[in-house]
């Protein structure tokens, strides 16, 4: 497996309906594949608006099964077509009354590898997620893909260092963080937290944010998506804060071993001393 992985992410504006939103992401994926990308990730609940700006039962209509729903199956076909690994964030219904904020991971041959369910669920103005989602219960999986070991952490999760660390302990080389975060709420944290997580856990992070305003509220999603390396340095430029953008970057996974040998954070961990961190 090559040490350099060409990776992509998409920050997108809402089109107004699911079909055109999925079609737009398919075109971005094809464009990324044409540039040589081997893995791509989309934003939080990518095939829908960010409906959590309101609390209304009509929005349960966006939910679908994973992996047997139409969106994930369509992304499996897209993976087979493009030869790319795809991270697919959707609103999941497991059974009546059981809903999750989920990301499916599809390998480059179209096979479904598994799912991550968002653990930390916010409930504040403009982000009424507890109305819709149960907390994730599927652990911190890291998926063996055609490009390496890929993990997922979703939006609000990024404020909690424990999950970042568990993904590192589980072997992640690249973690996608699909998000929907708005200007003025936590913008100053956006270019602080994920680089810090990349440094602390010594892997690459793909930070994806929506862009623009949508019909269900005043949230101004500010884009500025990026890749960051294990030294906390941006890989190429950060994306626009106002426009839709496909970002394609080369990630040198060889840097992971270099950093871990130099900084040795995993060697110097003290799990024997951390019991207090998990007491209620």
C-alpha positions, 0 to 999 in steps of 0.5 A, spaced: 500 500 500 502 506 498 504 511 503 501 517 499 493 517 499 490 522 495 484 524 499 478 528 498 472 532 501 466 536 499 463 542 502 456 543 499 450 548 499 443 545 500 440 544 493 432 543 496 431 536 495 435 529 496 435 527 489 439 533 486 443 533 492 445 526 491 446 527 484 451 533 486 455 529 490 456 524 485 459 529 480 463 531 485 466 524 487 467 523 479 471 529 479 475 527 485 476 520 482 478 524 475 484 527 479 486 521 482 483 521 489 482 514 492 477 516 498 472 521 499 467 524 505 461 528 505 458 533 510 453 531 516 447 528 513 449 530 506 443 528 502 438 532 507 438 539 509 440 541 516 433 540 519 435 540 526 435 547 526 427 546 528 424 540 532 418 538 527 416 531 526 416 532 519 423 531 518 423 524 520 422 523 513 429 524 511 431 517 515 433 511 512 436 504 513 443 503 513 446 499 509 439 497 506 437 504 504 437 507 497 442 512 499 448 508 501 446 503 496 447 508 491 453 510 494 456 503 493 454 503 486 458 510 486 464 506 489 464 501 484 464 506 479 470 510 481 474 505 485 474 510 491 472 509 499 466 513 500 464 516 507 457 517 507 453 521 513 446 520 513 440 520 518 439 512 520 432 509 522 434 502 525 427 500 527 421 505 529 423 510 534 430 508 533 434 514 530 441 515 529 446 520 526 450 515 522 456 515 517 456 509 513 463 507 510 463 503 503 470 500 500 473 502 493 469 495 491 463 497 493 462 493 499 459 496 505 464 495 511 460 498 517 457 504 520 459 509 525 453 512 530 454 519 533 456 519 540 455 526 543 448 529 541 447 537 542 441 540 544 442 547 544 438 553 539 439 551 532 442 544 533 436 541 536 439 534 535 436 530 541 429 531 538 431 526 532 437 522 534 439 517 540 446 517 542 451 512 538 451 505 541 456 502 535 463 504 539 469 507 535 470 502 529 476 503 525 475 500 518 480 497 514 479 500 507 483 500 500 487 506 502 488 504 509 485 505 516 479 510 516 475 512 522 469 517 523 467 522 528 461 526 527 460 534 528 459 535 536 463 529 537 469 533 536 469 537 542 470 531 546 477 528 546 476 521 548 473 519 542 479 522 538 483 518 542 479 511 542 480 512 534 487 512 535 488 506 539 483 502 534 489 504 529 486 510 525 490 513 520 485 518 517 479 520 521 473 524 517 469 529 521 463 531 517 460 537 520 454 542 520 457 548 524 455 555 524 458 562 524 458 565 531 457 559 535 464 556 535 467 558 528 474 560 532 474 553 535 474 550 528 481 551 526 483 549 533 480 543 535 481 538 529 488 540 528 489 539 536 486 532 535 490 530 529 497 532 534 494 529 540 493 522 536 498 523 531 493 521 525 490 525 519 483 529 520 479 531 514 474 536 517 468 537 513 463 543 514 457 545 510 456 552 507 451 557 506 444 558 509 438 553 509 431 554 509 430 551 516 433 556 520 438 562 521 445 558 521 450 560 517 454 554 515 461 557 514 465 551 510 472 552 511 473 545 510 480 542 510 485 536 511 490 536 517 496 532 518 499 529 524 503 535 526 497 539 526 499 543 519 494 544 514 495 540 508 494 545 502 489 551 503 483 551 507 476 551 503 472 557 502 467 560 507 462 562 503 462 557 497 461 550 495 468 546 494 471 540 492 478 539 496 483 534 494 489 533 497 495 528 498 496 525 505 503 522 506 501 516 511 508 515 512 508 521 516 504 518 522 510 513 523 515 519 523 511 523 528 509 517 533 517 516 533 519 523 534 513 525 539 511 518 542 505 520 545 502 513 545 508 510 549 507 515 554 500 514 556 498 513 563 491 509 562 493 506 569 492 513 572 486 515 568 480 512 572 477 518 574 476 520 567 470 515 566 467 515 573 460 518 572 
